[in-house]
Amino acid sequence: MNSVRHSQPESKVFNKKQLKNLSQEELIELVLKTEKEKKEIQARFRGLSTIVINAFHNCKEVALLADNYLIAEDKWMELAIEQQISHMLESLRVLAENSSSQFQALLGKGSEKIGRAEVDKELKENKGSWVNGSKELIEATRIVDQVVKSLPENTPLAGEFKSIVNEPAASIAALEKKPSLGRQKVNPKVRERTVVPASDKVPHCKGCTEEMIKLSSFVETIRRKALPKLDNLEALSQRQDVYVCPKCGQAHVRLPVDAEHPVNCARTVGTSMLVELAMGLYSGIPLHRQIKELQQKLFLGHDTVSYNLHDLARFYLHPLALLYESSLKKADVLIADETVFPVLEAQGRGKCAKECMNESKLRKQNYLLALTTAASAPEQIFILKYLPSRSAQAIGSQITSDFQFNTLVTDGYSAYETVLQALGGERKHQSCLIHYRRKLLSALLSSSLLKELHQSALGEKEKLKQMKTRVQQAEPGSCVLICVEALSKLYNLQEAISKEVSQRKQEEYRRRQDSLLTAVDKIMSYQADKICIKTQSGLYKKGVGGGLYSAACAYYMNLRNEFKVFIDDFKVPADSNLVESRLRPVTVLRKNIWYKQSVEYAVDMCDIYSIFKTFELNGIAPVEYLKKYCRSVYGHVLDKAWTEALKDGHDKTKKIGSLDFKHGLEDYDLKPWLPSTYKQLQAES
C-alpha cells in the first residue's frame, strides 16, 4: 500500500523583475503572507529545539550519573556540542550492555566491574573445591566409623575413639525448623515530613514545674527589676521562640513540631540528613560517595558535611555509646574479638601525620576491638573501640576493672589471658572451639589422607583396610579426623540444647558434650607426646617435621583448659562466632575505604557502628530513635545555654554561639535511651 506524505504548500518564489510588476496591494498581501509563514516556522523550530534540548539534558544526566566512569564531568564541559552528543550516545550504548551482562560492586578504592562470566567461573571453582572437600570428609568419616566399631579393645585410644563414634548426637536436619517466609512486600507509603508550628499549650518549667510565660511578655516585668538589661533581653527574645519561668528563671526554647535543627548553633547541616549519612556509613557506603551529589546541589564545601558529621558523633553519639557500654559492663558474659583497621595518623602517615603523637607511639598496624553480650543476655549490646595496637596493654585499656563479667569468650589470643591476670579475681576464659576446629580441618584437608580414600580406583575393602591400619597405629590423620567428628557432634548437641525447653534434657546433652571433649583431650594428649615439643614453661610448640597436624595439636594443648568452660554454664557460648558476625559490617566499610585518616575520626566511626549495630540487635528503628534523641539533647543543651545567658546578662551584640555540650549534658538523664528502657516506653505510649 502506498503511503501519502502530507506537507506544507510551498510558497511561490518571485524574482526582482516579477516583484516590480506587482501592484501595491499584491506587495502588501505578499509581505503579510511571508511574515505569517516566518512566524509559523519559528514556532515549530522553538518547539522542536525545546524537545531536543530537554532530551539531550536528560540523556546527559543519565550518562553522567549512571555511567560516570566513562568521562569526568569537568572534561565534559570542554567538549563541543557534537562531541557531547556523540559521547552521550556511546555512554548509553555501553550502559545498556553493562546492564544485561555486568554488575557494579561498591568495593575497593573505586568501582570494580565484575563480569558475569568471571563471577560464574569463580563461584563454580569455589563451590567445586568446597563440595569436593566436604564429600571427601563425609566419606572418610563413614569409613573411620566402620573401622572404629570393630576395633579391638587393646588398640591405643580405642575407648576414646569408640566413645566419639558411638555418640548418637542429635541431627540438625532432624530438628524442627520454621519454613522461610520468603521475600516480603515493603509498604510503599512513606510518611510525608511537614513543619508544623508549636502547639498553643503553655509549657511548664522542668526545674520547678511552674507554668512558663512568653519571654516577650516577661520583658515588662524584667524592666522594673533590671532596667539596664532591657536591651539585651529584647534582642535575645527576637531570635527564637523563648519562654522563661518567672519563679526560677529557667528558659525554654520552643522548636516547631518536627522541625529540623543543626547539631550545633554554629553548624549548617540538619541533624536528619546527618543521621541518614551515618546509617549509610554503617551500611558500608563511604561518606564521599554519599555526599558527592549533595555538595554540588547544595553548594556545600568539601569538608562541611564531614565536620557536621563529626559534631553529631562526638556531641550526640559518643555519650550514647558510653551509655551502652555502661550496660555492657554489667553483663555476666563478655565476648571479644579484634580486627585490623589502619589509621594513618597513628602510623605517622597521611594528612594528619604532622599532628600525630611522638614516634615512640607510632604503630605499623592498628585494630578495632569488638565487645558484645552473649545471646542469652537480656539486653543485646555491641561496642566497637579503636586500638592503636593489638598488645595486652592496648586491649587492657578498654577491658577495664569496672567490667563485671565472670566469663570472657575470645579466639584464644594470648593477650586476653594477660588482661584477665591483670584484672584478677576468679574470671574464666572460654577459647573458641571453632578456631580449634579450623586448625583441625586445615591440617586434614591439606593432607593426603582424604585424597587417597577418595580415589575411584580403590574399592570399599581397600579403603577400610587403609583406614584400619591408620586407626590401629593411632596415626595423626585418623586422630584428627575423629576429633573433627567429635566437634561436629558436639555442635549438633549444642543446637539441640538451644531448642530444648526441658532442663533435664539440656543437662543430659551437656553431659554428652563433656564426654566428647574428654575423649578429644585424651586423643590430643596422646598425639602431643609423639609429635609436639613441650617447652620449659609448660607450653607446647610444633615438632620438627610435624606439619599442620603438630601445629593443631600444640594449639589445643596450650588452650586445653579454656575449651571446656562453657560446659558448666549454659549462658557461655562455645565459640566467639557471635562477635565475629556482629563485626562483619565493619569489614565491608574497610574494604571500601581501606583506612581512616585520623584517630579522632576513627573513634567517630566506632561510635556510629556501636550504636547502629545495637539498634539492629534490639529491633529499634535507628532513624526514628536518633531523631527523637538528638532533638531531646539539642533542646536540653539549648535551654540550659539560654537560661545561663539570661541570668548572666548576655551581651545583645553577640549571639549564643557554639553550644557547650559537655557542660550542657552534665544534668541530662540518658537512661531512658537505653534500648530496653526505650522499647518499654515506646510500648507504653
C-alpha positions in Angstrom: 0.0 0.0 0.0 1.4 3.4 -1.0 1.6 5.9 1.8 0.6 9.5 1.2 3.0 12.2 2.5 1.4 15.4 3.8 3.5 18.5 3.5 3.0 22.2 3.8 2.2 24.0 0.5 5.2 25.6 -1.0 5.3 29.4 -1.3 5.8 30.9 -4.8 9.3 32.5 -5.2 9.4 35.9 -7.0 12.5 37.4 -8.7 13.2 41.2 -8.8 11.5 41.7 -12.2 8.3 39.9 -11.1 8.2 42.0 -7.9 8.4 45.2 -9.9 5.3 44.1 -11.9 3.2 43.5 -8.8 0.7 46.2 -7.6 0.9 47.8 -4.2 -2.0 45.7 -2.8 -0.3 42.5 -4.1 3.0 43.5 -2.5 1.3 44.2 0.9 -0.5 40.8 0.7 2.8 39.0 -0.1 4.6 40.7 2.8 1.9 39.7 5.3 1.8 36.1 4.0 5.6 35.9 4.2 5.6 37.2 7.8 2.9 34.7 8.8 4.9 31.8 7.3 8.0 33.1 9.1 6.3 33.1 12.5 4.9 29.6 11.9 8.4 28.3 11.1 9.9 30.0 14.1 7.3 28.5 16.4 7.9 25.0 15.0 11.6 25.4 15.4 11.2 26.6 19.0 9.1 23.6 19.9 11.5 21.2 18.3 14.6 22.7 19.8 12.9 22.5 23.3 12.3 18.8 22.8 15.8 18.2 21.6 17.4 20.2 24.4 15.4 18.5 27.1 16.1 15.1 25.7 19.8 16.0 25.5 20.0 17.2 29.1 18.1 14.1 30.4 20.4 11.8 28.5 23.4 13.7 29.7 22.3 13.2 33.4 21.7 9.5 32.8 25.1 9.2 31.2 26.9 11.1 34.0 25.1 9.6 37.0 24.6 6.0 35.9 27.9 5.5 34.0 30.2 8.4 35.1 33.2 6.2 34.9 33.4 6.9 31.1 34.3 10.5 31.3 34.9 13.1 34.1 32.3 15.8 34.4 34.9 18.6 34.3 36.1 17.3 30.9 32.5 17.1 29.6 32.1 20.9 29.5 35.3 21.2 27.4 33.8 19.2 24.6 31.9 20.7 21.6 28.2 20.1 21.4 28.7 17.5 18.6 31.3 15.6 20.8 29.0 15.7 23.8 26.1 14.2 21.8 28.4 11.5 20.3 29.8 10.6 23.7 26.4 10.6 25.3 25.1 8.1 22.8 28.1 5.9 23.2 27.7 6.1 27.0 24.1 4.9 26.8 25.1 2.1 24.5 27.8 0.9 26.9 25.3 1.3 29.8 22.7 -0.9 28.1 25.3 -3.6 27.5 26.5 -3.5 31.1 23.0 -3.6 32.5 22.5 -7.1 31.0 26.0 -8.6 31.4 27.7 -6.9 34.3 27.1 -5.5 37.8 29.0 -2.8 39.5 30.3 -3.7 43.0 30.9 -1.0 45.6 34.2 -2.5 46.6 37.8 -1.4 46.7 39.2 2.1 46.1 37.0 2.5 43.0 34.2 0.7 41.2 35.3 -2.8 40.4 33.4 -4.1 37.5 32.9 -7.9 37.6 31.7 -9.6 34.5 29.1 -12.3 34.8 31.3 -14.9 33.2 34.2 -14.2 35.7 31.8 -14.4 38.6 30.2 -17.7 37.5 33.7 -19.2 36.9 35.0 -18.1 40.3 31.8 -19.3 42.1 31.9 -22.6 40.3 35.6 -23.2 41.2 35.0 -22.3 44.9 31.9 -24.3 45.1 33.6 -27.3 43.5 36.5 -27.0 45.9 34.2 -26.9 48.9 31.9 -29.7 47.6 34.9 -32.0 46.9 36.4 -31.3 50.3 33.1 -31.9 52.1 32.4 -35.1 50.1 35.9 -36.4 50.9 35.4 -35.6 54.6 32.0 -37.3 54.7 33.3 -40.4 53.1 36.4 -40.6 55.3 34.1 -40.2 58.4 31.9 -43.0 57.2 34.9 -45.3 56.7 36.5 -44.5 60.0 33.2 -45.1 61.8 33.1 -48.6 60.4 36.7 -49.3 61.4 36.3 -48.0 64.9 33.2 -50.0 65.7 35.1 -53.3 65.2 38.3 -52.0 66.8 39.9 -54.4 69.4 39.9 -53.1 72.9 43.7 -53.3 73.3 44.2 -50.8 70.5 45.7 -47.4 71.6 42.9 -44.9 72.2 40.2 -47.5 71.4 38.0 -46.4 74.2 38.1 -42.7 73.2 37.6 -43.5 69.5 34.5 -45.6 70.3 33.0 -43.0 72.7 33.1 -40.5 69.9 31.8 -42.7 67.1 29.1 -44.3 69.2 27.8 -40.9 70.4 24.2 -40.7 69.0 24.3 -36.9 68.6 21.1 -35.3 67.5 21.0 -34.4 63.9 20.4 -30.8 63.0 18.4 -31.9 60.0 16.0 -33.8 62.3 15.3 -30.7 64.4 12.2 -28.7 63.7 12.8 -25.7 61.5 10.4 -22.9 60.7 9.7 -22.5 57.0 11.1 -19.4 55.3 8.6 -16.7 54.7 10.5 -15.7 51.5 10.6 -12.2 50.2 8.1 -9.9 51.9 6.4 -6.8 50.4 7.5 -3.4 51.7 4.9 -0.8 52.5 5.5 1.9 49.8 3.8 4.6 51.9 6.3 7.0 53.3 5.3 9.5 56.0 5.4 13.0 54.5 7.5 15.4 56.6 6.0 18.7 57.3 7.0 21.6 59.5 4.1 22.3 61.9 4.1 25.2 64.3 4.3 24.5 68.0 1.1 23.9 69.9 -0.7 26.6 71.9 -0.3 24.7 75.1 1.8 26.6 77.6 4.8 24.6 78.8 5.8 24.0 82.4 9.3 24.5 83.9 11.4 21.4 84.1 13.0 22.5 87.2 10.2 23.7 89.5 7.1 22.7 87.4 5.9 26.3 87.4 3.9 27.4 84.4 6.1 29.3 82.0 5.3 32.6 80.3 6.3 34.1 77.0 9.6 35.9 77.1 8.3 38.8 75.1 5.5 39.4 77.7 8.0 39.0 80.5 10.1 41.9 79.3 8.0 44.5 81.2 8.5 42.6 84.5 12.2 42.5 83.9 12.2 46.2 83.0 11.1 47.1 86.5 13.6 44.8 88.2 16.6 45.3 85.9 16.2 48.2 83.5 19.9 48.2 82.3 19.5 44.7 80.9 16.4 45.5 78.9 18.1 46.0 75.6 19.8 42.6 75.9 16.6 40.8 76.7 14.7 42.4 73.8 17.4 41.5 71.4 17.5 37.9 72.7 13.7 37.5 72.6 13.6 38.2 68.9 15.9 35.4 67.9 14.0 32.3 69.0 10.6 31.4 70.5 11.9 31.5 74.1 9.9 31.1 77.3 11.2 31.8 80.8 10.0 30.8 84.2 9.2 33.9 86.3 9.9 31.9 89.5 13.3 30.3 88.9 14.5 31.8 85.7 14.5 28.5 83.7 14.4 29.2 80.0 12.8 27.0 77.3 13.2 27.3 73.5 10.1 26.0 71.7 11.1 24.4 68.5 8.3 23.8 65.8 7.0 20.3 65.8 9.0 18.0 63.6 11.3 20.9 62.6 14.9 20.4 61.5 17.7 21.6 63.7 21.5 21.7 63.3 23.9 19.6 65.5 25.1 22.9 66.9 24.2 26.6 66.6 27.3 27.2 64.5 26.6 24.4 62.1 24.5 24.5 58.9 23.6 20.8 58.1 20.4 19.4 59.5 20.6 16.5 62.0 18.2 14.3 60.0 20.5 14.4 57.0 23.5 13.5 59.2 21.6 10.6 60.7 20.9 9.2 57.2 24.6 9.6 56.3 25.6 7.8 59.4 23.3 5.0 58.5 24.9 4.9 55.1 28.3 4.5 56.7 27.0 1.6 58.8 25.8 0.0 55.6 29.4 0.2 54.2 29.0 3.2 51.9 31.9 5.7 52.2 30.9 9.3 53.1 32.4 10.9 50.0 30.2 8.7 47.8 27.1 9.7 49.7 27.7 13.5 49.6 29.1 13.9 46.1 25.7 15.0 44.7 24.8 17.0 47.8 27.9 19.1 47.6 27.1 20.1 44.0 23.4 20.7 44.5 23.5 22.4 47.9 26.8 24.3 47.3 28.5 22.8 50.3 32.2 23.0 51.0 34.3 19.9 50.5 34.6 19.4 54.3 31.3 20.9 55.5 29.4 17.6 55.8 32.3 15.8 57.4 32.7 18.5 60.1 29.0 18.4 60.8 29.0 14.6 61.0 32.0 14.8 63.4 29.9 17.0 65.6 27.0 14.6 65.5 29.3 11.7 66.5 31.2 13.5 69.4 28.3 15.5 70.8 25.4 13.1 70.4 26.5 9.6 69.5 29.6 9.3 71.8 27.6 9.9 75.0 25.1 7.3 73.7 27.9 4.8 73.1 29.2 5.3 76.6 25.7 4.7 77.9 25.5 1.4 76.0 29.0 0.5 77.3 27.9 1.0 80.9 25.1 -1.6 80.2 27.7 -3.9 78.6 29.9 -3.7 81.7 27.2 -5.3 83.8 26.9 -8.4 81.5 27.8 -11.7 83.0 29.4 -13.0 79.8 31.6 -10.8 77.5 32.6 -11.9 74.0 35.6 -10.1 72.4 37.4 -10.1 69.1 39.6 -7.7 67.2 40.1 -6.8 63.5 42.7 -4.8 61.5 41.7 -1.3 60.6 44.6 1.1 59.5 44.6 4.6 60.9 47.2 6.7 59.0 47.7 9.3 61.8 48.7 6.5 64.3 51.2 5.2 61.7 52.8 8.6 61.0 51.3 8.8 57.5 48.5 10.7 55.7 47.2 14.2 56.1 47.3 14.2 59.9 50.9 12.9 60.1 52.3 16.2 61.3 49.9 16.4 64.1 50.4 12.8 65.3 52.0 11.7 68.6 55.7 11.1 69.0 57.5 8.4 67.1 57.6 6.0 70.1 53.8 5.7 69.9 53.6 5.0 66.2 52.4 1.6 65.1 52.6 -0.2 61.8 49.2 -1.7 62.2 46.0 -0.6 64.0 43.0 -2.5 65.2 39.4 -2.3 66.3 38.2 -4.1 69.4 34.6 -5.5 69.3 32.8 -6.3 72.6 29.4 -7.8 72.8 27.0 -9.6 75.1 26.1 -13.3 74.8 22.9 -14.4 73.0 21.4 -15.2 76.4 21.8 -11.6 77.7 18.5 -9.7 78.5 19.8 -6.6 76.6 21.9 -7.1 73.5 24.8 -4.5 73.3 27.6 -4.2 70.7 30.6 -1.8 71.3 33.4 -1.1 69.0 36.7 0.5 70.2 39.8 1.8 68.5 43.0 0.1 69.4 46.4 1.6 68.5 47.9 -1.9 68.6 47.0 -5.5 69.5 49.0 -5.6 72.6 47.7 -6.7 76.0 48.2 -3.1 77.3 46.0 -1.7 74.5 43.3 -4.3 75.0 43.5 -3.8 78.8 42.9 -0.1 78.4 39.4 -0.9 77.0 38.5 -4.0 79.1 38.9 -2.3 82.5 38.3 -3.4 86.1 34.8 -1.9 86.1 33.6 -4.7 83.8 31.7 -7.2 85.9 31.8 -10.2 83.6 32.5 -13.7 85.1 33.5 -15.3 81.7 35.4 -13.8 78.8 35.0 -15.6 75.4 37.7 -14.9 72.8 39.5 -16.6 69.9 42.3 -17.7 72.2 44.7 -14.8 71.6 47.3 -14.8 74.4 46.9 -11.1 75.2 43.4 -11.7 76.6 44.9 -14.1 79.2 47.3 -11.3 80.2 44.4 -8.9 80.6 42.5 -11.4 82.8 45.5 -11.9 85.0 45.8 -8.1 85.4 42.1 -7.8 86.3 42.4 -10.5 89.0 39.6 -12.4 90.6 38.1 -15.6 89.5 37.2 -14.7 86.0 37.1 -17.5 83.5 38.3 -17.6 79.9 36.5 -19.6 77.2 38.5 -20.1 74.0 36.7 -20.5 70.7 36.2 -24.1 69.7 35.5 -23.1 66.1 39.0 -21.7 65.8 40.4 -25.1 67.0 38.1 -26.9 64.5 39.5 -24.7 61.7 43.0 -25.8 62.7 42.0 -29.5 62.5 40.3 -29.0 59.1 43.2 -27.1 57.7 45.5 -29.9 58.7 43.1 -32.6 57.4 42.3 -31.0 54.1 45.9 -30.3 53.2 47.0 -33.9 53.9 46.9 -36.9 51.6 44.5 -38.9 53.8 41.2 -37.7 52.3 42.5 -37.8 48.7 43.8 -41.3 49.0 40.5 -42.6 50.4 38.6 -40.7 47.7 40.4 -42.3 44.8 37.9 -44.0 42.5 40.3 -46.9 41.8 40.1 -48.1 45.5 37.3 -50.4 46.4 35.4 -50.4 49.7 37.6 -53.2 51.2 40.9 -51.4 50.2 39.6 -48.2 51.8 38.6 -50.0 55.0 42.0 -51.7 55.1 43.9 -48.4 54.8 41.8 -46.7 57.4 42.1 -49.7 59.8 45.9 -49.6 59.6 45.9 -45.8 60.3 43.5 -46.2 63.3 45.3 -49.1 64.8 48.5 -47.1 64.7 46.8 -44.0 66.1 48.2 -42.1 63.2 47.8 -38.3 63.5 45.5 -38.1 60.4 43.0 -40.6 61.7 43.0 -39.0 65.2 42.3 -35.6 63.7 39.5 -37.0 61.6 37.8 -38.5 64.7 38.3 -35.2 66.6 36.6 -33.3 63.8 33.7 -35.8 64.0 33.5 -35.2 67.8 33.3 -31.5 67.4 30.6 -31.9 64.7 28.5 -34.0 67.1 29.2 -31.5 69.9 27.7 -28.7 67.8 24.7 -30.9 66.9 24.1 -31.3 70.6 24.5 -27.6 71.1 21.8 -27.0 68.5 19.6 -29.4 70.4 20.2 -27.6 73.7 19.2 -24.2 72.2 15.8 -25.7 71.0 15.2 -27.8 74.1 12.9 -26.4 76.9 13.4 -29.3 79.4 16.2 -28.6 81.8 16.7 -32.3 82.3 17.2 -32.9 78.6 19.6 -29.9 78.4 21.7 -31.3 81.2 21.8 -34.7 79.5 23.0 -33.1 76.3 25.6 -31.2 78.2 27.0 -34.3 79.8 27.3 -35.9 76.4 29.2 -32.9 75.2 31.5 -33.2 78.2 32.2 -36.8 77.3 33.1 -35.9 73.7 35.6 -33.2 74.9 37.1 -35.6 77.4 37.8 -38.0 74.6 39.2 -35.3 72.4 41.5 -34.2 75.2 42.9 -37.7 75.6 43.5 -38.1 71.9 45.3 -34.7 71.6 47.4 -35.5 74.7 48.4 -38.8 73.2 49.5 -37.1 69.9 51.2 -34.3 71.8 53.6 -36.7 73.3 54.5 -38.0 69.9 54.6 -35.0 67.5 54.9 -31.9 69.7 57.7 -30.4 71.8 57.0 -29.3 75.4 59.0 -26.2 76.5 60.4 -25.4 79.9 57.5 -23.0 80.5 55.0 -25.8 80.1 53.8 -24.7 76.7 53.8 -26.8 73.5 55.2 -26.0 70.1 55.1 -27.7 66.8 57.6 -30.6 66.5 60.3 -30.8 63.8 58.6 -32.1 60.6 55.3 -32.3 62.4 53.5 -30.1 59.9 49.9 -28.9 60.4 48.9 -31.9 62.5 51.6 -30.9 65.0 50.6 -27.3 64.9 46.9 -28.1 65.5 47.9 -30.4 68.4 50.1 -27.8 70.0 47.4 -25.2 69.6 44.9 -27.4 71.6 47.4 -28.3 74.3 48.2 -24.7 75.1 44.5 -23.8 75.4 43.1 -27.2 76.7 41.8 -25.8 80.0 39.9 -23.0 78.2 37.9 -25.1 75.8 35.5 -26.6 78.4 34.4 -23.6 80.4 31.0 -23.5 78.6 30.2 -27.0 79.9 29.5 -25.6 83.4 27.4 -22.6 82.3 24.6 -22.6 79.7 24.9 -18.8 79.3 28.5 -19.2 78.0 28.9 -19.9 74.2 31.4 -22.5 73.0 32.9 -20.0 70.5 33.3 -16.4 69.5 31.2 -16.7 66.3 28.6 -14.2 67.7 31.0 -11.3 67.9 32.6 -12.1 64.6 29.3 -12.0 62.8 28.4 -8.7 64.5 31.7 -7.3 63.5 31.2 -8.1 59.8 29.7 -4.7 58.7 32.9 -3.0 59.7 34.9 -5.2 57.3 32.6 -4.1 54.5 33.5 -0.5 55.1 37.1 -1.3 55.5 37.1 -2.9 52.0 35.5 0.3 50.6 37.7 3.0 52.3 40.9 1.0 53.3 41.8 3.3 56.1 40.9 6.2 58.3 43.0 9.4 58.3 42.8 10.4 62.0 42.3 8.7 65.3 39.5 11.1 66.2 37.5 10.2 63.1 38.2 6.5 63.7 36.6 6.9 67.1 33.6 8.6 65.4 33.3 5.5 63.1 33.4 3.2 66.1 30.6 5.1 67.9 28.4 5.0 64.7 28.9 1.3 64.4 28.3 0.6 68.1 25.0 2.4 68.1 23.6 1.2 64.8 24.5 -2.4 65.5 22.9 -2.2 68.9 19.8 -0.8 67.3 19.8 -3.8 64.9 20.2 -6.3 67.7 17.3 -4.8 69.6 14.9 -4.3 66.7 14.9 -0.5 67.0 14.3 1.8 64.0 17.5 3.8 64.0 16.4 7.0 62.2 13.3 7.5 64.3 15.2 6.8 67.5 18.1 9.1 66.7 15.9 12.0 65.5 14.0 11.9 68.8 17.2 11.5 70.8 19.1 14.3 69.0 16.1 16.7 69.3 15.9 16.0 73.1 19.6 16.5 73.6 19.7 19.7 71.5 16.7 21.1 73.2 18.1 20.4 76.7 21.5 21.9 75.9 19.9 24.9 74.2 17.6 25.6 77.1 20.5 25.4 79.5 22.5 27.8 77.4 19.6 30.3 77.3 19.0 30.0 81.0 22.6 30.8 81.8 22.7 33.6 79.2 19.7 35.3 80.7 21.0 35.1 84.2 24.4 36.3 83.3 23.2 39.2 81.2 24.2 38.0 77.8 25.6 40.8 75.5 22.9 41.7 73.0 25.5 42.3 70.3 26.7 38.7 70.4 24.8 35.5 69.5 24.6 32.4 71.6 27.4 30.7 69.6 28.6 27.2 69.7 26.9 25.2 72.5 29.0 23.6 75.2 27.6 20.0 75.0 30.0 18.6 77.7 28.6 21.2 80.2 25.1 21.0 78.8 24.8 17.2 79.2 26.0 17.1 82.8 22.5 17.1 84.2 20.8 15.3 81.2 19.3 11.9 82.0 20.4 9.4 79.4 18.9 6.3 81.0 15.6 6.5 79.1 17.6 6.0 75.9 18.9 2.5 76.8 17.5 0.0 74.3 15.4 -1.9 76.8 14.1 1.2 78.5 13.3 2.9 75.2 11.4 -0.1 73.9 9.4 -0.3 77.1 8.5 3.4 77.0 7.5 3.1 73.3 5.3 0.1 74.1 3.5 2.0 76.9 3.0 5.2 74.9 
